[in-house]
Amino acid sequence: MITEARPKGRSCAYRFVVAILLLFMGNLITAADTTAFTGARLMPVSGPIIEDGVLVVRGGKIESIGASKDVVIPTGAVRIDASGKTIIPGLICTHSHIGMGGGGDSSDPIQPECWTLDSVNVRAASLERARAGGLTLVNQMPGSGHLISGRTTYLKLRKGGTVDELLIKDSEGWPMGGLKMANGTNSQRSAPFPGTRAKSAALVREAYVKAQEYRDKITRAAGDPDKIPERDLRMEALVEALDGKRIVHHHTHRHDDILTVLRLRDEFGFQVVLHHVSEAWKVVDEIAASGAPCSLIVIDSPGGKLEARDISMENGVVLEKAGVNVAFHTDDFITDSRLFLRSAALAVRSGMSREGALRALTLSGAEMLGLEGRTGSLDPGKDADFAILSGDPFSVYTQVLETWVEGERVFDRSDPAQRLFAVGGRGAGDDQAYHCCGERQEQR
């Protein structure tokens, strides 16, 4: 009995030691994928500013955030001293044309079946400039020359040579995006395009009524192949909007055009984000009562279209005080993505709160894309999307030093080749080649 007990004891001790070693080695292995940014001023957006903070990133996600005295940095983690720097969530542009993805053509004012996924060039230099501006996510849009110009594409600005590498997918693996609509003067042309605002609204109503009928036919068919209507790509896109599967991103400027959009939304029940809203200050009470969020463009130079002549630099503060969810966008090239922080700074100068302006660059934009659970703030469990700044985000002297997407650095100002995209100069506008030699290499 005694001689049998000894081997069991040694076996237990052996297994215990092995378990400890495996646990230790496992921690080392996982720590190799862990980075801790220390000493920075952290601006989470979802909570108060943290001075002398620590941000821990593991496996592309934010693992922890807090004051240096409160955060335990995993053993073996790579430490990056960010003392004297500011870390904010990655900037989100809810309305961008980087990569020049087109939508509909001149054959019809309503072409929801088109999709920028099939036309955006993710190797374009405009994406590099966006990364240099601290952007980590964009709603890549078709133009506003149509009443409905097609589906938009949500792009994470990861490094990649194909659009598939930048896509954000839903739980079923489907590329996420919205539906671009517009009203006002852009879509008013000779037939078959509308010549008046009233005709514009009538054509949109007609399209959505057909989409409702198409959806009803599918419902009534109950899976019977003999009763299901012939597949219609145009109707499918509009049904996605009717069913809330695709958010409508609506270009609109004048106060009467804004109210037309809200009228159509109420009539057909689609979810809408109002874009540009140059004259939002004229109908702020109506916008607030509707609950519709607004994505603003902030410009400080004269010119542009006549319907935007009454644009106000105080749109941000007026909407903020009314309780409207406000985001900013670049409409790049209207505002260069490298200067996106400046849009919020101008809004602050006009009276908007600093907290609201930073939120408008980040979390509010995520909410308008339906991605607030994944990005937009520095919270544990969210994607490690953030920008490291040299100073205060609203100072004209501040520079974006680094941009990180899902725990990978995609812009580094200290790298001369990448700095070119931040400061401009010869070659900054050249689209970058994607090289394959044996095995795939990083973009130059």
Backbone torsions as a table, in degrees:
resi	resn	phi	psi	omega
1	MET	NA	-45.0	-178.8
2	ILE	-66.8	-43.4	-178.3
3	THR	-65.7	-27.6	178.5
4	GLU	-77.2	-28.2	-177.5
5	ALA	-71.8	-32.2	-176.1
6	ARG	-63.1	-48.9	178.4
7	PRO	-59.0	-37.3	178.5
8	LYS	-62.0	-40.0	179.0
9	GLY	-63.9	-45.4	178.9
10	ARG	-63.6	-37.0	179.6
11	SER	-64.6	-42.5	178.8
12	CYS	-63.1	-44.7	179.7
13	ALA	-63.0	-39.7	-179.8
14	TYR	-63.3	-46.8	-179.7
15	ARG	-63.6	-36.2	179.1
16	PHE	-63.6	-45.8	179.8
17	VAL	-63.3	-44.2	179.5
18	VAL	-61.5	-41.9	179.3
19	ALA	-61.3	-42.5	178.9
20	ILE	-63.4	-43.3	180.0
21	LEU	-63.8	-43.2	179.1
22	LEU	-63.3	-40.1	178.1
23	LEU	-63.2	-43.2	-179.9
24	PHE	-63.8	-45.7	-179.2
25	MET	-67.0	-36.3	177.2
26	GLY	-62.3	-40.0	178.0
27	ASN	-64.5	-38.7	178.7
28	LEU	-65.0	-40.9	-178.9
29	ILE	-64.7	-46.9	-179.9
30	THR	-69.6	-31.4	178.8
31	ALA	-66.4	-25.8	178.8
32	ALA	-63.7	-21.5	178.5
33	ASP	-101.3	18.7	-175.6
34	THR	-119.0	135.8	178.4
35	THR	-129.6	135.1	178.5
36	ALA	-117.0	123.3	176.7
37	PHE	-97.9	118.1	-170.9
38	THR	-114.5	151.7	172.3
39	GLY	76.9	4.7	-174.9
40	ALA	-85.0	162.5	167.7
41	ARG	-88.5	113.9	-175.3
42	LEU	-100.1	131.9	177.9
43	MET	-120.4	87.7	-171.9
44	PRO	-69.0	-22.4	-174.4
45	VAL	78.5	-44.1	179.8
46	SER	-81.0	-4.9	-178.8
47	GLY	-155.4	-177.4	-177.2
48	PRO	-68.0	159.3	177.2
49	ILE	-64.1	140.6	179.6
50	ILE	-114.9	114.1	175.8
51	GLU	-83.8	145.5	-178.9
52	ASP	49.6	56.9	-174.8
53	GLY	-100.3	171.7	177.6
54	VAL	-129.6	132.2	175.4
55	LEU	-119.1	118.8	-178.8
56	VAL	-107.0	126.7	-178.4
57	VAL	-118.6	130.0	177.2
58	ARG	-137.8	128.7	176.4
59	GLY	58.5	33.9	177.9
60	GLY	83.5	0.2	-179.7
61	LYS	-119.2	157.8	173.7
62	ILE	-79.2	121.9	-179.8
63	GLU	-91.7	-42.4	179.6
64	SER	-157.6	158.7	178.7
65	ILE	-151.9	141.7	178.9
66	GLY	168.1	-174.1	177.3
67	ALA	-68.6	151.7	-177.0
68	SER	-54.8	-37.2	-177.4
69	LYS	-72.8	-14.3	-174.0
70	ASP	-107.0	-16.8	-174.4
71	VAL	-99.5	128.1	175.5
72	VAL	-91.8	117.2	180.0
73	ILE	-84.6	126.2	-178.5
74	PRO	-57.7	142.3	177.3
75	THR	-60.6	132.3	178.4
76	GLY	88.5	-4.4	180.0
77	ALA	-67.5	145.5	174.1
78	VAL	-72.5	128.4	-179.4
79	ARG	-104.9	132.4	176.4
80	ILE	-120.2	119.1	-179.5
81	ASP	-77.5	111.7	-179.5
82	ALA	-110.7	25.4	-179.8
83	SER	-58.0	136.7	-179.9
84	GLY	81.2	-0.8	-179.0
85	LYS	-111.2	165.0	179.3
86	THR	-117.9	134.5	177.5
87	ILE	-115.6	126.6	178.6
88	ILE	-125.6	161.9	174.3
89	PRO	-59.9	154.1	176.3
90	GLY	-58.8	142.8	-178.1
91	LEU	-75.2	143.5	-176.8
92	ILE	-121.6	122.2	178.1
93	CYS	-104.0	114.9	-176.8
94	THR	-79.9	-3.9	-176.3
95	HIS	-154.1	96.5	-175.5
96	SER	-135.9	151.6	176.2
97	HIS	-121.1	20.0	176.7
98	ILE	-61.0	144.6	-176.1
99	GLY	82.4	-6.8	173.7
100	MET	51.7	46.2	177.6
101	GLY	-74.4	120.6	-178.2
102	GLY	-90.8	163.6	177.2
103	GLY	-119.7	-121.4	-176.9
104	GLY	-69.0	164.0	177.5
105	ASP	-107.2	-163.5	-173.1
106	SER	-85.5	7.0	-174.7
107	SER	-80.5	-19.0	-174.3
108	ASP	-163.4	143.7	179.2
109	PRO	-77.6	-11.9	-178.1
110	ILE	-126.2	107.9	-176.9
111	GLN	-138.9	63.5	-178.1
112	PRO	-67.0	-15.9	-178.2
113	GLU	-71.2	-16.3	178.8
114	CYS	-75.2	158.3	-174.3
115	TRP	-149.6	126.2	179.3
116	THR	-64.2	-18.3	175.3
117	LEU	-52.7	-31.9	-176.5
118	ASP	-90.1	5.1	-176.3
119	SER	-140.0	-12.3	-175.9
120	VAL	-73.7	139.5	178.5
121	ASN	-103.3	101.4	-175.8
122	VAL	-80.1	-2.3	174.1
123	ARG	-94.9	4.6	-178.9
124	ALA	-67.0	147.4	179.6
125	ALA	-62.9	-23.5	179.9
126	SER	-62.7	-29.6	176.3
127	LEU	-70.5	-36.5	177.4
128	GLU	-65.8	-39.1	178.8
129	ARG	-67.5	-34.8	177.0
130	ALA	-64.8	-43.7	176.9
131	ARG	-60.9	-37.8	178.9
132	ALA	-66.7	-21.4	178.0
133	GLY	-90.2	2.4	179.4
134	GLY	91.0	7.5	-179.7
135	LEU	-79.1	139.6	178.5
136	THR	-123.9	-13.2	-178.0
137	LEU	-151.2	135.1	177.1
138	VAL	-135.1	150.9	168.3
139	ASN	-95.8	99.9	-174.4
140	GLN	-81.7	117.3	-166.6
141	MET	-113.0	149.9	163.7
142	PRO	-76.7	175.9	-175.8
143	GLY	-75.9	-178.1	-174.9
144	SER	-111.1	21.6	-179.9
145	GLY	-83.7	2.2	179.4
146	HIS	-124.4	157.2	172.6
147	LEU	-65.6	-41.4	172.0
148	ILE	-137.5	112.7	-172.2
149	SER	-104.6	-1.6	174.5
150	GLY	129.9	179.4	179.8
151	ARG	-76.4	144.3	173.7
152	THR	-95.3	168.6	-179.0
153	THR	-129.5	126.1	175.5
154	TYR	-84.8	122.7	-176.9
155	LEU	-119.4	126.0	166.1
156	LYS	-82.9	131.5	-174.3
157	LEU	-83.2	51.9	171.4
158	ARG	-67.5	165.0	170.4
159	LYS	-76.6	131.1	-179.4
160	GLY	-177.2	154.2	-177.3
161	GLY	-103.7	-4.8	177.3
162	THR	-130.0	154.6	-178.9
163	VAL	-62.9	-31.0	-179.1
164	ASP	-60.3	-30.1	-178.4
165	GLU	-75.7	-14.0	-178.2
166	LEU	-108.0	-4.8	-175.5
167	LEU	-68.4	150.3	167.5
168	ILE	-106.4	126.9	-175.7
169	LYS	-113.9	150.8	178.5
170	ASP	-82.5	-174.5	-175.5
171	SER	-63.5	-18.9	179.3
172	GLU	-99.0	5.5	178.6
173	GLY	83.5	14.4	-178.1
174	TRP	-93.6	134.1	179.1
175	PRO	-58.9	131.8	-176.5
176	MET	-88.4	151.5	178.0
177	GLY	178.3	-179.2	-179.9
178	GLY	-116.3	-160.9	176.2
179	LEU	-127.3	124.9	-177.7
180	LYS	-89.3	126.4	174.1
181	MET	-128.5	163.4	-179.6
182	ALA	-155.5	154.6	168.6
183	ASN	-141.9	-174.1	-176.1
184	GLY	93.5	-152.7	-171.0
185	THR	-80.2	-24.7	-174.9
186	ASN	-56.2	-40.2	-174.9
187	SER	-92.6	2.3	-179.5
188	GLN	-89.3	105.0	-179.2
189	ARG	-142.2	-172.3	176.4
190	SER	-71.8	158.9	-177.6
191	ALA	-53.5	141.3	15.5
192	PRO	-85.6	6.0	178.0
193	PHE	-80.0	157.2	-177.6
194	PRO	-73.9	152.0	178.5
195	GLY	-103.6	-9.3	-179.0
196	THR	-138.4	166.5	176.2
197	ARG	-66.5	-38.4	-179.3
198	ALA	-64.2	-42.2	178.7
199	LYS	-66.5	-35.3	177.6
200	SER	-58.7	-50.0	-179.6
201	ALA	-64.0	-37.6	-179.3
202	ALA	-64.0	-41.5	179.4
203	LEU	-65.3	-38.3	178.0
204	VAL	-65.7	-44.2	177.7
205	ARG	-58.0	-45.2	-178.8
206	GLU	-59.4	-42.5	-179.5
207	ALA	-64.8	-43.4	-178.1
208	TYR	-72.4	-31.0	174.9
209	VAL	-63.9	-43.0	176.9
210	LYS	-62.4	-37.7	179.2
211	ALA	-66.3	-39.5	176.5
212	GLN	-61.7	-43.6	179.4
213	GLU	-64.7	-39.8	178.3
214	TYR	-62.1	-44.9	178.5
215	ARG	-63.1	-41.8	-179.5
216	ASP	-64.1	-38.1	178.4
217	LYS	-63.2	-40.6	178.5
218	ILE	-65.0	-40.8	179.2
219	THR	-63.6	-44.9	-178.9
220	ARG	-67.1	-29.6	-180.0
221	ALA	-65.7	-28.8	176.9
222	ALA	51.6	38.4	176.1
223	GLY	87.6	-3.2	179.8
224	ASP	-74.2	113.6	-176.6
225	PRO	-61.5	-22.5	179.3
226	ASP	-78.5	-16.8	-177.9
227	LYS	-108.3	-18.3	-179.1
228	ILE	-66.7	131.0	-179.5
229	PRO	-66.0	157.5	177.2
230	GLU	-58.5	139.0	-176.6
231	ARG	-59.9	135.8	-178.1
232	ASP	-133.6	107.1	-176.4
233	LEU	-61.6	-35.8	180.0
234	ARG	-64.3	-46.2	-179.7
235	MET	-67.7	-36.2	179.8
236	GLU	-58.2	-43.9	-179.1
237	ALA	-64.2	-41.2	-179.5
238	LEU	-70.5	-34.9	176.6
239	VAL	-64.9	-36.9	175.8
240	GLU	-57.7	-40.0	177.6
241	ALA	-69.6	-42.6	179.7
242	LEU	-61.1	-36.6	-177.3
243	ASP	-87.5	3.1	178.3
244	GLY	76.7	12.1	179.1
245	LYS	-84.0	-14.0	-178.6
246	ARG	-139.8	118.5	-179.4
247	ILE	-74.1	134.8	176.6
248	VAL	-83.6	124.1	175.6
249	HIS	-107.1	109.5	-165.9
250	HIS	-111.9	114.3	171.9
251	HIS	-68.1	125.2	177.7
252	THR	-161.3	141.2	-175.6
253	HIS	-119.4	-61.8	-172.8
254	ARG	-70.6	153.9	-176.9
255	HIS	-59.9	-38.6	179.6
256	ASP	-69.9	-33.9	176.5
257	ASP	-67.0	-38.3	178.1
258	ILE	-60.0	-45.0	-178.7
259	LEU	-68.4	-31.4	175.5
260	THR	-63.1	-42.1	178.0
261	VAL	-60.0	-45.8	-179.9
262	LEU	-64.4	-35.3	177.7
263	ARG	-64.2	-44.8	178.8
264	LEU	-66.4	-39.0	177.7
265	ARG	-59.9	-45.7	-179.7
266	ASP	-65.7	-34.0	-177.5
267	GLU	-71.2	-37.7	-173.9
268	PHE	-112.6	-10.4	172.2
269	GLY	79.4	16.3	177.7
270	PHE	-80.8	155.8	177.6
271	GLN	-85.4	132.8	-173.4
272	VAL	-131.2	146.0	166.7
273	VAL	-116.0	126.2	179.8
274	LEU	-84.5	123.2	-177.6
275	HIS	-107.3	141.7	179.2
276	HIS	79.3	-65.2	-179.8
277	VAL	37.4	58.5	-178.9
278	SER	-54.6	-36.9	-177.8
279	GLU	-104.2	30.6	178.9
280	ALA	-56.9	-34.2	-177.1
281	TRP	-63.5	-20.2	179.6
282	LYS	-81.4	-24.3	-176.4
283	VAL	-131.1	36.5	-175.0
284	VAL	-62.4	-36.7	-179.7
285	ASP	-65.2	-40.8	179.1
286	GLU	-66.9	-39.4	178.1
287	ILE	-64.9	-45.8	-179.8
288	ALA	-60.9	-42.4	-179.3
289	ALA	-65.7	-29.6	-178.7
290	SER	-75.4	-24.7	-177.0
291	GLY	79.3	4.1	-178.4
292	ALA	-75.6	134.3	175.9
293	PRO	-77.0	158.3	-178.3
294	CYS	-125.4	130.4	174.0
295	SER	-106.5	115.2	-171.4
296	LEU	-100.7	147.5	166.0
297	ILE	-106.0	136.9	-179.2
298	VAL	-116.7	112.4	179.1
299	ILE	-123.4	150.2	-176.8
300	ASP	-126.5	22.4	178.7
301	SER	-128.0	147.5	-178.3
302	PRO	-72.3	169.8	178.6
303	GLY	105.6	-168.5	-177.8
304	GLY	91.7	-164.7	-174.5
305	LYS	-80.3	152.6	-176.0
306	LEU	-60.7	-37.2	-176.1
307	GLU	-68.9	-10.9	178.3
308	ALA	-103.5	13.9	-174.2
309	ARG	-67.8	-24.7	-179.1
310	ASP	-97.0	20.2	177.6
311	ILE	-60.1	142.2	-177.8
312	SER	-120.1	136.7	175.2
313	MET	-68.3	-13.4	-179.2
314	GLU	-94.2	7.9	179.1
315	ASN	-55.2	-41.6	-177.9
316	GLY	-61.0	-49.5	-177.3
317	VAL	-70.3	-37.4	179.6
318	VAL	-63.5	-44.3	-179.9
319	LEU	-70.9	-38.9	178.7
320	GLU	-60.0	-46.1	-179.0
321	LYS	-65.5	-25.7	179.5
322	ALA	-84.8	-3.3	178.3
323	GLY	86.5	14.8	179.2
324	VAL	-81.8	140.4	175.1
325	ASN	-74.1	119.0	-172.3
326	VAL	-117.2	133.6	170.6
327	ALA	-127.3	166.8	174.2
328	PHE	-113.9	157.6	171.9
329	HIS	-143.7	164.8	-177.3
330	THR	-93.9	-33.6	-169.4
331	ASP	54.3	32.5	-174.9
332	ASP	-45.6	122.2	23.7
333	PHE	-96.7	4.0	179.0
334	ILE	-55.8	-47.9	167.5
335	THR	-119.4	127.0	179.4
336	ASP	-63.4	132.9	-179.1
337	SER	-57.6	-26.6	179.0
338	ARG	-65.7	-19.7	-175.4
339	LEU	-109.1	21.5	-174.4
340	PHE	-62.9	-38.2	177.6
341	LEU	-57.7	-31.7	-178.1
342	ARG	-65.6	-31.2	178.6
343	SER	-59.5	-45.2	179.4
344	ALA	-68.3	-37.3	179.7
345	ALA	-61.8	-39.8	178.5
346	LEU	-66.8	-35.2	177.2
347	ALA	-67.2	-38.8	176.9
348	VAL	-64.3	-40.9	178.6
349	ARG	-60.6	-29.3	-179.5
350	SER	-89.1	0.8	173.9
351	GLY	120.4	-7.2	179.5
352	MET	-70.0	147.9	179.9
353	SER	-69.3	150.4	178.0
354	ARG	-62.1	-41.2	-179.2
355	GLU	-63.6	-43.8	179.6
356	GLY	-66.6	-37.3	-179.4
357	ALA	-67.9	-41.0	178.2
358	LEU	-68.0	-38.5	176.8
359	ARG	-63.0	-35.7	-179.5
360	ALA	-67.3	-20.8	176.8
361	LEU	-88.4	-13.4	-168.1
362	THR	-133.1	-89.0	-171.3
363	LEU	-65.0	-38.5	178.9
364	SER	-62.5	-40.4	177.2
365	GLY	-62.7	-41.1	177.3
366	ALA	-60.6	-40.4	178.8
367	GLU	-63.8	-38.7	-178.5
368	MET	-71.1	-17.7	175.8
369	LEU	-100.1	-1.2	-178.2
370	GLY	74.1	26.3	-175.5
371	LEU	-120.8	20.1	-175.6
372	GLU	-66.2	-21.3	177.7
373	GLY	-78.0	-9.9	-175.1
374	ARG	-112.9	-32.9	-173.8
375	THR	-152.4	178.8	176.4
376	GLY	106.0	-15.4	178.2
377	SER	-152.2	163.0	-179.1
378	LEU	-91.5	78.2	-179.1
379	ASP	-122.0	141.9	176.5
380	PRO	-54.6	136.4	-179.8
381	GLY	95.9	-19.8	178.3
382	LYS	-83.8	163.2	176.2
383	ASP	-58.5	141.8	179.7
384	ALA	-80.3	71.2	177.7
385	ASP	-107.0	114.3	-177.9
386	PHE	-159.2	165.2	177.1
387	ALA	-124.7	140.6	176.5
388	ILE	-104.2	121.8	-175.8
389	LEU	-109.6	157.3	178.7
390	SER	-78.5	-17.3	-177.7
391	GLY	-165.3	-151.9	-178.5
392	ASP	-63.9	136.8	-175.9
393	PRO	-62.9	-20.4	-176.7
394	PHE	-104.6	10.1	177.6
395	SER	-88.8	137.7	178.8
396	VAL	-66.3	-18.9	-178.5
397	TYR	-87.7	-10.1	-175.4
398	THR	-75.8	140.8	177.2
399	GLN	-119.0	146.7	170.5
400	VAL	-79.3	115.3	-177.7
401	LEU	-87.9	-41.2	-179.3
402	GLU	-147.1	150.5	173.5
403	THR	-127.9	132.6	-177.8
404	TRP	-122.8	133.9	176.6
405	VAL	-123.5	118.8	179.2
406	GLU	51.5	43.6	175.0
407	GLY	80.2	5.7	178.1
408	GLU	-115.7	132.8	178.6
409	ARG	-75.9	120.8	-177.6
410	VAL	-110.5	-8.5	173.9
411	PHE	-146.8	134.6	178.6
412	ASP	-138.6	108.0	-176.3
413	ARG	-62.6	-23.2	-179.7
414	SER	-74.9	-13.8	176.0
415	ASP	-84.9	116.8	-175.6
416	PRO	-55.2	-37.5	-179.0
417	ALA	-66.1	-36.1	179.2
418	GLN	-83.9	-30.8	178.5
419	ARG	-60.6	-30.6	179.3
420	LEU	-55.0	-38.9	-178.7
421	PHE	-71.5	-22.9	179.5
422	ALA	-82.4	-36.7	-173.1
423	VAL	-105.2	-15.5	-178.7
424	GLY	84.7	179.2	-177.6
425	GLY	123.2	-178.5	-176.5
426	ARG	-58.3	125.6	179.3
427	GLY	95.6	-13.1	-177.0
428	ALA	-68.6	-22.7	179.5
429	GLY	-96.2	1.5	-178.0
430	ASP	-82.4	130.4	175.3
431	ASP	-66.2	142.6	-173.4
432	GLN	-89.6	138.1	177.9
433	ALA	-76.8	148.4	177.2
434	TYR	-113.1	114.8	-169.4
435	HIS	-99.0	137.3	172.7
436	CYS	-124.4	118.6	179.6
437	CYS	-140.5	95.4	-175.8
438	GLY	81.3	-70.1	175.6
439	GLU	-129.9	159.8	-174.5
440	ARG	-65.0	135.3	178.8
441	GLN	-109.5	164.9	177.2
442	GLU	-70.6	157.6	173.4
443	GLN	-62.2	141.2	175.5
444	ARG	-72.5	NA	NA
